[in-house]
């Protein structure tokens, strides 16, 4: 299936954060934490991100659409907090 978001929309796959101490204790995430996602498709009017960019996204503020059973989210470019370089 080929996915092409419209206008300023971006298709992303969520990257799970694994918060762990040096001794190996896994920490739980706090609510409202900024999370990362990888870009898998971009709309024609998107100017600030590219394919495969890793983004910081506040999932509490982003308006998302989950596609069937596939963990792909369509978000607006305006909901992207930052791009990792």
C-alpha positions in Angstrom: 0.0 0.0 0.0 1.3 3.4 -0.9 0.4 6.2 1.5 0.4 9.9 0.3 -0.7 12.4 3.0 -2.5 15.5 1.7 -1.4 19.1 2.0 0.7 19.7 5.2 0.1 16.3 6.7 2.9 13.9 7.7 2.6 10.1 8.1 4.7 8.8 11.0 5.4 5.6 12.9 5.8 6.1 16.7 9.2 5.2 18.1 8.9 3.7 21.5 11.1 5.4 24.2 12.8 3.1 26.5 13.7 5.0 29.6 16.3 3.0 31.5 18.8 3.8 34.3 22.4 2.8 34.0 21.7 -0.1 36.3 19.0 -1.4 34.0 15.8 -0.3 35.8 13.1 0.5 33.3 11.3 3.7 34.1 7.7 4.5 33.2 6.8 7.5 31.0 5.1 10.5 32.5 2.0 11.8 30.9 2.5 14.8 28.6 6.0 13.6 27.7 7.3 14.6 24.3 7.7 11.4 22.2 9.5 10.6 19.0 8.3 9.4 15.6 9.8 8.5 12.2 8.5 10.0 9.0 7.3 7.4 6.5 5.5 9.8 4.0 4.9 13.5 3.6 2.3 15.6 1.9 3.1 17.8 -1.1 3.0 21.1 0.9 5.3 20.0 3.8 8.4 22.1 3.9 10.1 21.4 7.2 10.6 17.7 7.3 11.9 14.9 5.0 11.3 11.2 4.6 13.0 9.2 7.5 13.4 12.2 9.7 13.0 11.5 13.4 10.7 14.0 15.0 9.7 15.1 18.5 5.9 15.1 18.8 3.7 15.9 21.8 1.1 13.2 21.3 -1.3 15.0 23.7 -1.5 18.0 21.4 -1.4 16.2 18.0 -4.6 15.3 16.2 -4.0 11.8 15.0 -5.7 9.2 12.8 -4.7 5.6 13.2 -5.0 3.6 10.0 -6.7 0.3 10.5 -4.4 -2.2 12.2 -1.2 -0.5 11.0 0.4 1.7 13.7 0.7 4.7 11.3 -0.4 8.1 12.4 -1.3 11.1 10.2 -0.4 14.3 11.9 -0.3 18.0 10.9 3.1 19.6 10.3 1.9 22.2 12.9 2.0 19.4 15.6 5.7 18.7 15.1 7.8 20.1 18.0 11.3 19.6 16.5 13.4 17.5 14.1 16.4 15.5 15.4 19.6 16.0 13.4 
